[in-house]
Amino acid sequence: MDRRESFAGESLSTQRGWQRPRWTALHDLRPRDVGKKRGFLSILGPGLVTGAADDDPSGIATYSQVGAQFGYGMTWLMLFSFPLMAAIQEISARIGRVTGQGIAANVGKHYSAWLLRFIVVLLIVANVINLGADLGAMGAAVKLVVGGPAQVYVVVLAVFCAALQIFVQYQRYASILKWLTLALFAYVATVLIVDVQWGDVAFNTVVPHIQWTTDFLTSAVAVLGTTISPYLFFWQASEEAEDERVDPAAEPLLDAPEQARREIRRMRIDTWFGMGLSNIISFCIIVTAAATLHAHNVTDVQTSEQAAQALRPIAGNFAFFVFALGIVGTGLLAIPVLAGSAAYALAEMLGWPAGLSEQPRQAKAFYATIAIGTLLGVGFNFFSIDPVKALFYTAVINGVVAVPLMIVMMVMTVQPRVMGEFTLPRPLWLLGWVSTGAMALCVVAMFATWGG
């Protein structure tokens, strides 16, 4: 019996008769040599994709509204939230790489089944609503650029995203996701096109300005709730575990502690770079909206496509075109993460074979969950559902899920029975609890402003 099995019981992969796939890992077409130095681009993987997926079309709508309504007054939130989101994502990554399993599998193994069911069911509901909103925003953005029926574009985009996940070989698909992160630079291009008062931006970024009003607090909650979301935790942990499984040279750190120094360094660079990129893009969207929409007294932007359309007469056709295409590009990245994180969580809860490295016939239920979740998201766009209200309720559900999940993660990652010798170092532990406390305050504020 190996060390992990004697320490934490028989692994899920052993219970399922799982066999290591023949193809290789995300970062290389060849097995990684233990101790071999790797280039910066090859280090980037789950953390980069997770960070980029954080700037989905729904997030773009939130950041656009914040910039339109408050100008540069909320740019400081991006600086404040960066270490918090990076810390909780690094903790998620460590869970996957240390144990070789995702968050749901670890919660199910070490805690009560009702807690796991509560978290997973709410996660799936929130993800499906978010899928619908993001697909709708992508379809509307395509319509803005080329004309035609938005609902047809929704269906085409949904089928394309689901087909990539189900039928494309894992390392090729993961590489596609990495390259899709380049779509985020559309918003860097946009902010360089428009006329920005950079002195005001710098001042507001380093000197927080808080307004004790319902609108301001609600917007602050929306920003933090958008940047720290449960589906990102599940995705990054599961992808770290997946990368380990498909790499013949890698093992869970519980089984191969000699790999820990290299892998923990890789995870930290990958995660903090990915989250840093995510926050830079969010910052650029807020600044773009502030410099254009807010400066011209356009303060009510409900959706990302409305932001693109409002940008056109103010900043010109090129800025509009780049902003709209950015919505499509970020959506192509976010849709697989939303559908995939829900599928990972459900499969781990129910003990199904799971993983994008598995062939469809080997993990039918896992891939069926991806297809059904995406289909339900499409369905939201064929009913009279207010996308703004849908996203509001998604934020409520995410808040309800995030706080208990983060508490469980923080407790779990300091226990040797779960993490072995790789419990959290004190600085990361402290940042993780600060992030958890900030999210708890956000949820309290969200319900308080909702009731008001």
C-alpha positions in Angstrom: 0.0 0.0 0.0 1.4 3.4 -1.0 1.9 6.3 1.3 -1.2 8.2 0.3 -3.4 5.1 0.7 -2.1 4.3 4.1 -2.4 7.9 5.1 -5.8 8.9 3.7 -7.5 5.7 2.6 -7.8 4.2 -0.9 -7.7 6.8 -3.6 -10.7 7.6 -5.8 -8.7 6.6 -8.9 -8.0 3.2 -7.4 -11.6 2.7 -6.4 -12.7 3.3 -10.0 -10.0 1.2 -11.6 -8.7 4.3 -13.3 -5.7 3.9 -15.6 -3.3 6.7 -16.6 -4.1 8.1 -20.1 -1.5 7.6 -22.7 -1.1 11.2 -23.8 0.9 13.7 -22.0 0.4 16.8 -19.8 -0.7 20.3 -20.4 2.7 22.0 -20.3 4.7 19.6 -22.6 4.3 17.1 -25.3 7.0 15.1 -23.5 7.0 13.8 -19.9 8.4 16.3 -17.5 11.8 15.4 -16.1 11.9 15.7 -12.3 14.1 18.6 -11.4 14.4 19.9 -14.9 14.2 23.6 -15.3 11.3 24.8 -17.4 10.7 28.0 -19.3 8.2 30.6 -18.1 5.6 29.9 -20.7 5.7 26.2 -19.9 5.1 26.9 -16.3 1.8 28.7 -17.0 -1.3 26.5 -17.1 -4.3 26.1 -14.7 -3.6 29.4 -12.9 -3.4 31.4 -16.1 -6.6 29.9 -17.5 -8.4 30.3 -14.2 -7.4 33.9 -13.9 -8.4 34.7 -17.5 -11.8 32.9 -17.1 -12.5 35.3 -14.1 -12.9 38.1 -16.7 -16.0 36.5 -18.3 -18.7 38.5 -20.1 -20.7 38.7 -16.9 -17.6 40.1 -15.1 -17.0 42.6 -18.0 -20.6 43.9 -17.4 -19.8 44.4 -13.7 -16.6 46.2 -14.3 -18.1 48.3 -17.0 -21.0 49.3 -14.8 -18.6 50.2 -11.9 -16.5 52.4 -14.2 -19.5 54.1 -15.8 -21.2 54.8 -12.5 -18.2 55.7 -10.3 -15.5 56.8 -12.7 -12.0 56.0 -11.4 -13.3 55.8 -7.8 -13.2 52.0 -7.6 -9.9 51.2 -9.2 -8.4 50.7 -5.8 -10.5 47.6 -5.4 -8.4 45.8 -8.0 -5.2 46.5 -6.1 -6.9 45.4 -2.8 -8.4 42.2 -4.2 -5.3 40.9 -6.0 -3.5 39.3 -3.1 -6.8 37.9 -1.7 -7.9 36.2 -4.9 -4.3 35.0 -5.7 -4.0 33.4 -2.2 -7.3 31.5 -2.3 -6.5 30.3 -5.8 -3.0 29.1 -4.8 -4.7 27.2 -1.9 -7.1 25.6 -4.4 -4.2 24.6 -6.6 -2.3 23.1 -3.6 -5.3 20.9 -2.7 -5.3 19.4 -6.2 -1.6 18.9 -6.6 -0.9 17.7 -3.1 -3.7 15.2 -2.9 -4.2 14.3 -6.6 -7.9 15.0 -6.3 -10.2 18.0 -6.7 -12.0 20.0 -3.9 -15.2 18.0 -4.1 -13.4 14.7 -3.7 -11.5 16.0 -0.7 -14.6 17.5 1.0 -16.5 14.2 0.5 -13.6 12.2 1.9 -13.0 14.2 5.0 -16.4 15.9 5.8 -20.1 15.1 5.8 -22.0 14.2 2.7 -24.7 16.8 3.3 -22.1 19.6 3.2 -20.7 18.4 0.0 -24.2 18.1 -1.6 -25.1 21.6 -0.4 -22.0 23.1 -2.0 -22.1 21.2 -5.3 -25.9 21.7 -5.9 -25.6 25.5 -5.4 -22.4 25.6 -7.5 -24.2 23.9 -10.4 -27.2 26.2 -10.2 -25.0 29.3 -10.2 -22.8 28.0 -13.0 -25.7 27.2 -15.2 -27.2 30.7 -14.8 -23.8 32.2 -15.4 -23.4 30.0 -18.5 -26.7 31.4 -19.8 -25.7 35.0 -19.2 -22.3 34.6 -20.7 -23.6 32.8 -23.8 -26.2 35.5 -24.2 -23.6 38.3 -24.0 -21.4 36.5 -26.6 -24.3 36.1 -29.0 -25.3 39.8 -28.6 -21.7 40.9 -29.1 -21.4 38.9 -32.4 -24.7 40.5 -33.5 -23.3 43.9 -32.7 -20.3 43.3 -35.0 -21.8 41.3 -37.9 -25.6 41.6 -37.5 -28.0 38.7 -37.7 -29.9 36.7 -35.0 -28.2 36.7 -31.6 -29.9 33.4 -30.6 -28.4 31.5 -33.5 -25.0 32.7 -32.4 -25.7 31.5 -28.9 -26.4 28.0 -30.1 -23.4 27.9 -32.4 -21.0 29.2 -29.7 -22.4 26.7 -27.2 -22.0 23.8 -29.5 -18.5 24.9 -30.4 -17.4 25.2 -26.7 -19.0 21.8 -25.7 -17.5 20.0 -28.7 -14.0 21.3 -27.8 -14.2 19.9 -24.3 -15.7 16.6 -25.3 -13.8 15.7 -28.5 -10.4 17.5 -28.5 -7.5 15.6 -27.0 -6.6 17.0 -23.6 -3.2 18.6 -24.1 -4.3 20.2 -27.3 -7.5 21.5 -25.7 -5.5 22.8 -22.7 -3.2 24.6 -25.1 -6.1 26.2 -26.9 -7.3 27.5 -23.5 -3.9 29.0 -22.8 -3.8 30.8 -26.2 -7.4 32.1 -25.7 -6.1 34.1 -22.8 -4.7 36.5 -25.5 -8.3 37.7 -26.0 -7.9 39.6 -22.8 -5.5 42.0 -24.3 -8.4 43.4 -26.3 -9.1 45.5 -23.2 -5.5 46.6 -22.9 -5.8 47.8 -26.4 -9.1 49.6 -25.7 -7.7 51.5 -22.7 -4.7 52.6 -24.8 -7.1 54.0 -27.5 -9.3 56.2 -25.2 -8.3 59.4 -23.5 -7.5 58.5 -19.9 -6.6 60.9 -17.0 -3.8 58.7 -15.7 -3.0 61.0 -12.8 -6.5 60.6 -11.5 -6.3 56.9 -12.1 -3.1 56.5 -10.1 -4.4 58.6 -7.2 -7.7 56.6 -7.0 -5.8 53.3 -7.3 -3.6 53.8 -4.3 -5.9 56.0 -2.1 -9.2 54.2 -1.4 -12.4 56.2 -1.6 -15.4 54.7 0.1 -18.9 56.0 -0.2 -21.3 54.7 2.4 -24.2 54.4 0.0 -26.2 51.4 -1.1 -25.1 51.8 -4.7 -21.4 51.9 -3.8 -21.5 49.0 -1.4 -23.5 46.9 -3.8 -21.0 47.6 -6.6 -18.1 46.8 -4.3 -19.7 43.5 -3.3 -20.3 42.7 -7.0 -16.7 43.4 -7.9 -15.3 41.2 -5.1 -17.9 38.5 -5.7 -16.9 38.5 -9.4 -13.2 38.2 -8.7 -13.5 35.5 -6.0 -15.9 32.9 -7.3 -16.4 29.2 -6.2 -16.3 27.8 -9.7 -12.7 29.1 -10.0 -11.7 27.2 -6.9 -13.1 23.9 -8.2 -11.6 24.3 -11.7 -8.1 25.1 -10.6 -7.9 22.3 -8.1 -9.3 19.8 -10.6 -7.0 20.9 -13.4 -3.9 20.6 -11.1 -5.0 17.1 -10.2 -5.6 16.3 -13.9 -2.2 17.6 -15.0 -0.6 15.3 -12.4 -2.6 12.3 -13.6 -1.7 12.7 -17.3 2.0 13.3 -16.7 3.9 10.0 -16.3 6.7 11.8 -14.5 4.4 13.4 -11.9 2.7 12.0 -8.7 0.6 13.6 -6.0 2.9 15.4 -3.6 1.7 13.1 -0.8 3.3 10.3 -2.7 6.3 12.1 -4.1 7.5 14.8 -1.7 10.7 15.2 -3.6 8.7 17.0 -6.3 7.2 19.5 -3.9 9.8 22.3 -4.2 9.6 22.5 -7.9 5.8 22.0 -8.2 4.9 24.5 -5.4 7.1 27.1 -7.0 5.4 26.4 -10.4 1.9 26.7 -8.9 2.8 29.9 -7.2 4.2 31.6 -10.3 1.3 30.3 -12.5 -1.4 31.3 -10.0 -0.1 34.8 -9.1 0.7 35.6 -12.7 -2.8 34.4 -13.8 -4.6 36.4 -11.1 -2.4 39.4 -11.8 -3.3 39.3 -15.4 -7.0 39.0 -14.5 -6.9 42.0 -12.3 -5.0 44.1 -14.9 -7.7 43.4 -17.4 -10.5 44.2 -14.9 -8.6 47.4 -14.1 -8.5 48.3 -17.9 -12.2 47.7 -18.3 -13.1 49.9 -15.3 -10.7 52.6 -16.6 -12.1 52.4 -20.2 -15.7 52.8 -19.0 -14.7 55.6 -16.6 -12.8 57.5 -19.3 -15.6 57.2 -21.9 -19.0 56.4 -20.5 -18.7 58.1 -17.1 -17.0 61.1 -18.6 -20.0 61.5 -21.0 -22.6 61.0 -18.2 -23.5 57.5 -19.3 -23.8 55.9 -15.9 -26.2 53.0 -16.3 -24.7 50.0 -18.1 -26.5 46.7 -17.4 -24.7 44.2 -19.7 -21.3 43.9 -21.4 -22.9 44.4 -24.9 -24.5 47.6 -23.7 -21.1 48.8 -22.7 -19.7 48.0 -26.1 -22.6 49.7 -27.8 -22.4 52.8 -25.6 -18.6 53.0 -26.3 -19.1 53.3 -30.1 -20.3 57.0 -30.4 -17.9 58.1 -27.7 -14.6 56.3 -28.5 -15.2 55.4 -32.1 -15.7 52.2 -34.2 -12.3 50.7 -33.5 -12.7 50.8 -29.7 -16.2 49.4 -30.0 -15.0 46.6 -32.3 -12.1 45.6 -30.1 -14.3 45.7 -26.9 -17.1 43.6 -28.5 -14.7 41.0 -29.8 -13.1 40.8 -26.4 -16.5 39.7 -25.0 -16.6 36.8 -27.4 -13.0 35.8 -26.8 -13.3 35.9 -23.0 -16.6 34.0 -23.3 -14.9 31.2 -25.3 -12.5 30.8 -22.3 -15.1 31.1 -19.5 -17.8 28.8 -20.9 -15.6 25.7 -20.7 -14.5 26.6 -17.1 -18.0 27.1 -15.9 -19.3 23.9 -17.5 -16.1 21.9 -16.6 -16.0 23.0 -12.9 -19.6 21.9 -12.4 -18.9 18.6 -14.1 -15.8 18.0 -12.0 -17.7 18.8 -8.8 -20.7 16.5 -9.6 -18.5 13.7 -10.8 -16.3 13.8 -7.7 -19.3 13.9 -5.5 -21.0 10.9 -7.1 -17.8 8.9 -7.7 -18.0 9.0 -11.5 -14.9 8.6 -13.7 -14.0 12.2 -14.5 -11.4 14.3 -16.4 -10.9 16.0 -19.7 -8.1 13.6 -20.3 -10.6 10.7 -20.3 -12.1 9.7 -23.6 -15.9 10.3 -23.8 -16.8 6.6 -23.7 -14.7 6.2 -20.4 -16.4 9.2 -18.6 -19.9 9.4 -20.2 -21.6 10.9 -17.2 -18.9 13.6 -16.8 -19.1 14.7 -20.4 -22.9 14.4 -20.3 -22.9 16.9 -17.4 -20.8 19.4 -19.5 -23.2 19.0 -22.5 -26.4 19.3 -20.3 -25.1 22.3 -18.4 -24.2 24.1 -21.6 -27.6 23.2 -23.1 -29.4 24.6 -20.0 -27.4 27.7 -20.4 -28.5 28.0 -24.0 -32.1 27.5 -22.8 -32.0 30.6 -20.6 -31.6 32.7 -23.8 -34.9 31.4 -25.2 -37.1 32.5 -22.3 -38.0 35.9 -21.0 -35.4 36.0 -18.2 -33.9 39.3 -17.2 -30.1 38.8 -17.5 -29.4 41.5 -14.9 -31.7 39.8 -12.3 -30.2 36.4 -13.3 -26.7 37.6 -12.6 -27.9 39.2 -9.3 -29.2 35.8 -8.1 -26.0 34.2 -9.3 -24.0 36.6 -7.1 -26.3 35.7 -4.1 -25.8 31.9 -4.7 -22.0 32.3 -5.2 -21.8 34.2 -2.0 -23.8 31.6 -0.1 -21.4 28.9 -1.5 -18.1 30.8 -1.3 -18.0 31.5 2.4 -18.6 28.0 3.8 -16.5 26.5 1.0 -13.5 28.8 1.8 -13.8 28.1 5.5 -13.7 24.3 4.8 -10.8 24.8 2.5 -8.9 26.8 5.1 -9.5 24.2 7.8 -8.7 21.3 5.4 -5.4 22.7 4.3 -3.9 23.0 7.8 -4.7 19.4 8.7 -1.9 16.8 8.2 -4.5 14.1 7.6 -5.4 15.8 4.4 -2.3 17.6 3.3 0.4 15.5 4.9 3.6 17.6 5.4 2.3 20.2 2.9 0.0 22.2 5.2 -0.2 25.9 4.4 2.7 28.1 5.3 1.8 30.9 7.7 1.8 33.8 5.2 -0.5 32.0 2.8 -2.7 30.8 5.7 -3.1 34.4 6.9 -3.9 35.7 3.4 -6.4 32.9 2.9 -8.3 33.8 6.1 -8.2 37.6 5.2 -9.8 36.6 1.8 -12.4 34.5 3.6 -13.2 37.3 6.0 -13.5 39.8 3.1 -15.9 37.5 1.3 -18.0 37.0 4.5 -18.2 40.8 4.9 -19.3 41.0 1.2 -22.0 38.5 1.7 -23.3 40.3 4.8 -23.2 43.6 2.9 -24.9 42.0 -0.1 -27.8 40.9 1.9 -28.0 44.1 3.8 -28.1 46.2 0.6 -30.5 43.7 -0.9 -32.9 44.1 2.0 -32.5 47.9 1.8 
